[in-house]
Amino acid sequence: MKDVLLIALFALAGAFCAGLAGAVVLRLVRHRSVAVSLAVVAAVTVTAMLAGTLAVARAMFLSAHDLWVVTVVAAMAALVSLAVALLLGRWVVARSHALTKAARDFGDGGSFSAPGGTATAELAALTLELASTSAKLDESRRRERALEASRRELVAWISHDLRTPLAGLRAMAEALEDGVAADPTRYHRQIRTEVERLTAMVTDLFELSRIHAGALTLAPSRLSVYDLVGDALGGADPLAREHGVRLSGEAVQAVPVEVDGKEMTRVLANLLVNAIRHTPPDGTVAVAAERREDTVVLSVTDGCGGIRDEDLPRVFDTGWRGTEARTPPAGAGLGLAIVRGIVEAHAGSAEVRNVPGGCRFEVTLPAAAG
C-alpha cells in the first residue's frame, strides 16, 4: 500500500508540473487561434502523462533500456496526439472563419446564410442564433422602412393640411385689417372654425406622439360597455344629423370592461366620426358590442362602400387616407392610428374588414374579471 501511494505521489507531482506549465502557456496564447489552444491542450495532456510515467519509472529503478522504451512510446503518442489536435483545430478554425464571413455579410445589411457542412454543437448553436437574429433584424428593417415611409407621408399631408387653413386665415385677417371684408361677422366665424380645426389637428398629433413614445398613462376602471357606447352615440349625434346619417346602437350588450373611460370614449368617437364622414346621406352607422369568451368586441359598421383589399392592412397606419373618396375634409389621417394605439395600450386589438355595402371596424378588449 505504501508503494502504491508513493507511485501515485510521483505521478501526481510530474503531472502537476506539466499542467502548471501548460496553464501558463495557455494564458500566453489565449488571444491566438483555437487550433493553437487545442495543440497546447493536447501537448499538456501528453506531457503530463509522460512526466508522470517517467517519474514513476525512475522511482521504480527501471533499466536504462526499459526507460528508453517507455520514453519512445510516450513520445510517439505525443506526436500523434499533437497531429490529431492540429487537424481538429484547423477544421474548427475553418468552420469558424466561414461563420465569421457569413456574420460579416449579415452585419453589412444582408441576410444571414449559414455555411454548409458539419459543425461542432457550439458552432451549430451559434449558427442557429445568428439565423434567428438575422430574421428578427430583417423584420425590424421592414418595419423601419414602413414607419419611415409613413412618417414621410404624414409630414407631407400635415404640411398640406396646415398650409391651406393658414393661407385662408391670413387672407381673412388681411381683409379684416384693410376693412374690405363684406361680412366681418362671417369672417370671424370662419376664422374660429379654422382655428378649431387646427387645434384638433395639433391635439391629435400630441396624442399620437404620446402613444408612440409610450407615455400614454391609463387610469382603468370598471365600466359597462353599454354606458360607453351610449355616451359616444350621444356625442356623435349632432355630426350624424348634419350629414343626414342614422346612428344605431341596438345590438349593445351591457358587459363590463376594465378600461380608461376617457381614452375609450375617444376611441369610439374617432370610429364614429370616421364612419359618419364616409357614409352617404340616409345611410346608417351601426354600433354593436358583445362578449366572446374572455373578450369584449365593439364594432362600428358604416356604409362607405368598402375599402380596397390592398388598402385594408394600412387603414390604421399613421397618416393613411386611402382613396380620394375616403379623404376627410379635415384632419390628417391620425384618428384611426390613435384608435389602434389606445386599444393596444389596453392589451386589445383593432381590425377592419369589408362587409356588404361598407366596412366594419372591430375593437377587441379583455373582458373584466367576474
N, C-alpha and C positions, 0 to 999 in steps of 0.2 A: 504493500500500500504506500509505503514511503517512497519507493522508486517511481511509482506512477505519479505521485504528487510532484516529485522533483522534475519528471519529464514534462508534466503539464506546466510547471512554472517556467522552465526553459522555453517551451514552445510559446507560451504567453508573452514572455519577455521579447523574444525575437519578432513575433507578430506585432506587438505593440510598437516597437521601434519602427518597423516598416510602415505601420498605419499612421504613426505620427508624422513621419517624413512625407507620406502621401498626402496627408491633410494640408501640410504646408505647401506642397506643390499645387494641389487643387486650388488653394486660395490665391496663389500667384497667377494661375491660368484661368481664373473664374470668368474673365472677360473674353476668353478665346472661344473657339468653335466647340460645339458639342462633341465632335469627333476627338478633339484633344482631351476633353474631360473623360470620355469613355476609355480612351487609351490609358490615361493616368489611373483610372479606377481598376482597369484590368491589370496594369503593372503593379499597383499596390497589392491587389489580391494575390497575385503570383509571388511577389516579393515577400509578403507576409508568410505565405506557405513555405517558401524556400528558406526564409530566415528561421522559422520555427523548426523546420526539418533539419537544417544544418546544426542548429543549436542542440537539438536532441541527439543528432548523430555524433557530435563531438563529445557530448556528455556520456554517451554510451560507449565511447572509445572504439568506434568502428575503425577498421583498417583503412589505410590511405586509398586503396583500390575501391573499397566499398563506398567511402566518402565521395570519391570522384564519380562513381556510377550514379550515386544519388544526386550529385550536383548537376551532371549532364542531363539526367531525366527531368529534373526540375527546370533547367534552362530551356529544354525543348518545349516543355509545357508552357513556359512563359512566352516563348516566341509565337507559338500557335495561338495562345490567348490574346496576345497583342495584335496579331494579324486579324483575328476574328473581330476584335473590338474596333480596329480601324475600319474594316469593311462595314460593320454595323453603323459606325459613326458617320461614314461617308453617305450611307443610304439615308440616315435620319437627316443629315445636313442637306442632302439633295431635295428631300421632301420638304424640308423647312424653307429652302430657297424658293421652291415652286409656290409654296403657300404665301411667302412674303411677296412674290411678284403678283400673285392674284389679289392680295390685300392692297398692294400699291395701286393697281388698276382700279380697284373698288374705291380707294380713297380719293382718286383723281376725278371722281364723279361718275364712274361707270358702275356696272353691276358686278357682283362677286360671282366668279365662275370657279368652282372647286377643281383643283388639279386632279388628273386621273391617277390611277394606281392605288396600291395599298398603303396604309399608314399605321403608325402606332395608335393606341387607343387615345392618348392625349392629343395628338395632332388631328385625329379624326373628330374628336370632340370640339377642338378649336375650329376646325373647318365648318362643322355644323353651326357653331355660334356665329361665325363670320357670315355664313349664308343667311342666318336668321336676322342678323343686324343689317345686312345688305337689303333684305326685303323690307325691313322697317324704314330704312333710310329712303328707299325708293318711294314708299308710300308717303313719307314725310315730304319728299321733294315734290310729289304730285300735289299734295295738299297746299304746300307753299306756293307753287305756281298758280294753282286755282285761287288761293287767297289774294295773291298779288294782282292777278287779273281782275278779281272782284273789287279790290281797292282802287285800281286804276279807273274802272267803270264808275265806281261810287264818286271819286273825285271829279270825273268829267260831268256826271249828272248833277252833283251838288253845285258845281261851278255854274252850270247852265240854269239850274233852278234858282240860284241866288241872284244871278245876273239879271234875269227877267224881272222879278219884282223890284229889285233895287233900281233898275232903269225906270220903271213906272213910278216908283216913289220919288225919284229925282225929278222926273218930268212934272209930276203933280205939285211937288214942293216949289219948283221954279214958277209954275203957273200961278200958284197962290201968292208967291212972293212978288211977282210982277203985276198982280191984280188983274190978270186976264182970264181967270177961271170963271166960266159961265155959271157954274153952280158950286160954290165953295163947300156947301154942306155935303154934297155928293162926293166931292174930292176928299173931304175929311173922313167920310165913311169908308171910302175905298182905301185910304191910307191906313186906317185902323185894320181893315181886313187883311191887307198885305203884311202889316206888322204881326198880326196874329198868325198868319201863315208862316212867316219867317221864324217866329217864336216856336211854333210847333216843330219845325224842321230842326232847330237848334236843340230843342228838348229831346227829340228822337236821337240825334247824334250823341248827345250826352249820355242818354240811357244805353245806347249801343256800345259806347266806349266803356261804360261801367261793366257791361256784360262781358266784353272781350277781355277786359283787364281782370276779371274775376272779383270785382269789387262790389258786385250786387249783393246786398245784405237782405236776407229774408227774415220775416217775423211770422212764421207759420202759426196758424190757429185752426181749431176745428170748425169748419163751416159746412153748410149744406149747399150742394151744387144747385139746388132749386133757387136758393136766395141769390147766388152769384149770377145765374142766368137771368133772373128777374131784374136785378139791378142793371145788368148790361143791356137788356132789351129796353128798359126804361130810358137809359142814356142815349141809345141809338134811335129811338122812335122819331125825334124831330128830323134827323137826317133822312130816315126812311120816308117820312111824309113828304119831304122836299123833293125826293126822287120818285115818288109815286110807287114805292116798294112796300109790300106787305111783310110784316115780321110774324113768325110763328114759333111758339115755344111750348107746344102742347106735349111733345114727347120728352119731357124732362123728369127724371126720377129724383126724388129727394134723398140722395145718397150723400154720406159725409165724406169730406176730404180734409187733409191737413195741408193747408196752403197759406201763402201770404195773400190776404184778401185784396189788397191794393194792387199787387202785381198781376194776380189772376184776372182782376177786373180789367186791367189794361190789355191783357191777352185777348179776352173776349171782345173788348171794344175794338181792338185793331182788326180782329177777324170779321166782326160785323160791319165795320166801316168799309173794309176791303170788299166784302160781299155785296153791300148795298151799292157801292160805286160801280160795280161791274154787272149788276143785274138790271135789265131793261125795265122801263116803267110797266106797272101792272104785274111785275114778277114777284116772286116770293123768296124770302130768305128764311130758312127753317133752322132752328137750333134744337138739338137733342142731346140728352145725357143719359147714360145707362151704365150699370155695373157689369163688368165682365171678369169673373173670377176675383183676382186680387187688385184689379184696376178699375178706374172710372174713365169712361170715354165720352168726351164732349165733342160734338160735331156741329159745323156750320155749313149748310148746303146752300149754294147760290144758283142763279140762273144765267151765268156768264157765257154759256155755250161751250165751255170746256177749254182746256189748255192743251197745247200740242204735246204729244208724248215725249218729244225730245227736250221740252222745257220743264217737265214735271220735276226732275231732280234738282233744278235750280230755283224753284219757287221761293225757298226760304233763304237763298243766298243774299248777302248784303248788296243792296242796290239793284236787285233784279226787278225788271218791269215786264218782261215778255214782249208781246207784240204791241204795236201802237194802239190797238183796240183796248188793251188792258192797261194802258198808261194812265194813271190817275191825274186829275187836274192839279193836284198839289202833292207835296212830299217828294221824297227821293228814293222810294222803294225800300224804306227801312222798317216799315211796320211788321212785315212777316219775319224779317230777321230778328226783330225784338221779340216776337212771339216765340220763335224757336229758342232763343237764349233764355228767356224766363222759364219756359216749360222745362228745358233741360236742367236749369238750376233747381227745379223741383223734382229731379230724378225721373222726369217723364220724357215723352217724345211727341213730336208734331209731324204729321204726314198729310199729304193731299193726294186725291185721286179723282179721276173723271167719273161722273155719273150722267145718266141721260139728261141732257139739257143744261148741264153746268158742271160744277166740281164740288167736292166735299172736303173740307179741312177737318182733320180729326186731331184732338189733343188727348193723349193718354197719360193719366196721372195715377200714382199709387193710391189705393183706397185707404181710408182711415181705419185703424185697427178697432175692432169691436163694433 
